[in-house]
Amino acid sequence: MKVASLAAGLLIVGLLSGCAAPSIGTVGSDSEKRDSRPSAAPVTAEEVEENEPQDLIIDDLAFGRVVDQDYWWYVVVVDNPNPDFVFASASLNVEALDPNGVILDTSGDYPTLLPGKTAITGLFFEVGSQEIVELNVRGPLASSAVSSPSGETGSFTLSPVESVRDTYSTTVSGNITSNFSEEQEYVTVVVVARGADGSIVGGESTYVERLPSGGTARFEASFFGSLPEGATFEAFPYL
């Protein structure tokens, strides 16, 4: 499910499930489950617009109650469409709403959003017997992006992930390689599980304690409980 764009105000916007046009505010799911140039050089209006950061986009999301438990999981995939801008320690707040729009619980994370897609995952523990029907995802405005030319910004390379399933869990592992000029510490890796239809059915996070510049490290995340037959997995690292 491709969804939405960031709104003016404080938020990243999503789509109500099944809609085709962006909307501001709440997000629903059926899942239960620097290129800066010298000021002396004149620039055209088109060039100025190209050099301005664009809003973040919610690429996908899902949430569901943990089986036989009174807490819920969520996954949000955010796309930074700016090749030359990053969002450093971006505050992403995920609000769980009931049918009346009441906020039942809030969770979130502070990833540095490099160009491309980043996933966050977490749990809502304060929902109790209530039902979550929508998510409201709040994040930074485009104006808070920091110029970082694509030729100077580091990145990660991921190997294809592997999964091993047993009676109680599914373990997903892979390799992450650093394309940064400096060593990175405590790199988070979010692993997203998808069902046969492509919808998100779960998410887990792990981290790599040390990732040398140009080096490679192994990561491993475990999903407990059952996942649909034919589930596939993808990994999203962030600083």
N, C-alpha and C positions, 0 to 999 in steps of 0.2 A: 504494500500500500504506500504510494508516494503521497506525501502530504505537505502542504503549506509553506508559509514563509514567516519571517519575524515581523512582528507588528511594531508600530510606533508605540511608545510607552515602554513597558519593560518586558514586552514579551515575545517569545517565540510562539508562533501560532501553529495550530494544526487544523485538520479537517474533521468534521463529523464523518463517521464511517459511511462510505458510499457517495460522498459529495465529490464534485469535480472542481470546485472553485475554492480558493483560500478563504478562511474565515478567522476572525480574531477571537481569542479567548480559550474556550474549552476544547478538549480533544477527546473523541470517543473511540472505543475499540470493542469489537465483538469477542475478543480473546478471553477465554476463561483460562481459563487456561493462563617596497617603497621606491617603489618606483618613483621617488621624488626627483624632480628636475629643477635646475637652477631657476630662480625667479626671474632672472634676466631674459630667459627664453620665453617668448610668447607662446601660449598654448590655446588651442581651440576649446569651445565648450564641450565638444565630443571627447576630447582628450581628458579634460578635467573630470568628466563623468566617469570615464573608464578607470581613472586613478582613485576613485572614491570607493571605499569598502561597501559591499552589499550585505543585506540582511542574512542572517543565518536561516537555515531551512530545516524543518523537521522532516526527515526522510521516511521514518517509520517509527511505530511504537506499538506496545502491547502491554497488557497487565492481566493478572488473574489471581485467584485465591490459591494459596498453597494447599494441596490436598490434605484434608483432615486437620487443618490448622486454622487459627483465627487471624493469620496475617497474610499479606498479599505481596506479590512480586511485580516489578515493572521493568520495562526496557524502553529506552528512548534512543533513537539514532538521529544524530544531528549532523547536518552537512554545512561545512564552511565553504561557500562557493568562490572564495577569494584566493587566487593563487599567490598573491603578494601581500596578504594580511593574515595575522593570527589573532586569536582572542586569548590573552594570557590569564590563566587561573580564572576562567569564566565561571560565574556563579549560575548554575543551572538548578532551579528549584522545580520540583515536580509535586503538584498538589493533587490529592485524591478527592474527588467530589461525589456526593450522593445525588440521587435524582432531582433534588431541589437546589443543587448548586452549593450545598454546604460543604466546606472543606473539612474532611474527616481526618486527614493527616498530611504531612509534608515531608518530603525527603529530597535528596539531590546530591550534587557533587561539584567539584571545582576543577574540571579538566582544562588544560591548555588546548584550545581547538586549533590544530594545524589545518592547512588546506585539505579538503576532503571530508570524509565521514568519520565521526567519532560516536561510540555508543557508551551510554551509562546504564547501570542497572542497580537496583536496590530493593528494599523491602519497606512496606508500611506495616507498623506494629500496632497502631492505635485505632484501627478501624473497628475492631470488636465484631459484633454481630451485624453491623451495617454492611451495605453493598456499595462498592465503587462502580460507577457507571461512566465516569469521564475522568480525564486527566487534564490539568492545566499546567503547561510547561512554561516557566518564566526564565528568561535569559538576557544577556547583554544586547544593547543596541549596536548597530553597525558602527556608530561613532566611537565606540570603545575599542575597536580593532586597532592593532599595532602594526605599522608598516614592517614587512619582512619579505624582501624580494625572494622570489622562488629559487633563484640561483644561490642564495645564501642561507635559506631555511633548511634545517635538517629534516629527515624523514625516517620512517621505518619500513623495512621490507619483511613480509611474513611468508613463511613456507606454507604449503597446503596443510591443513590440520588433519589429525588422525583421531579416531574415536574408538574406544574399547568399552563394550557394554557387558555388565554382569547382572546378577539378580537384583542388586540394590542401587546401582549407580551407573552413570556413563562418564568416563574420563576422556577429556579432549586435550590433546597436546599438539605442540608445534614449535617451530623455531622463529625467533624474532631477531633481525639484524639491524644494527644502528647505522644510519647514514649521516650521523651528526659529527661535527668536528670535535666535540667534547664528550667525555664519558657521562652517561646518564644513570641516575640511581632511582630505584623504586618506580620503574615504569609499569603502569597498570595495563593489564590486558583484559578486556571484556569479551567473553565468548557468548555469542548469541545462537540459540537453537531455533531452527525453523521446521515446521511441519512439511509434509509432502506438497501442500498447496502454496508454500512460500511464506505463510504467516508465522510471526514470531510466537514461540511456545515456551520460551524461558531464557534466562540469562544468568551467567555466573561470572565472577571476576577473580583475578589472581594478579600477581605482580612478579616482576623480575627485579631482584635486589640490585644487581649491577649489570650494566650493559656498556662495555667499552666502546669507544669510538671505532667504527668499522667492525666491531665484534658481533658475535652471535650468542644468544642464550636460549635455553629451553624454557617453555612455560607449560603449565598443566592446570586444568580446571575441572572440577567434578560436579556433575548434576546428580542429585539424589532423587530417588523416586522414578516413576516411569515417564518416558518420553514416547511420542508417537513412533510407530514403525516407519523407517525411512527418513527419520529426522536428519537434517544436515546442519552444519556448524560453520560459522565464520567468526574471525577474531578481529578486534579493533583495539589497538594500543593507544595510550595517550600518556602525556607527561603530567 
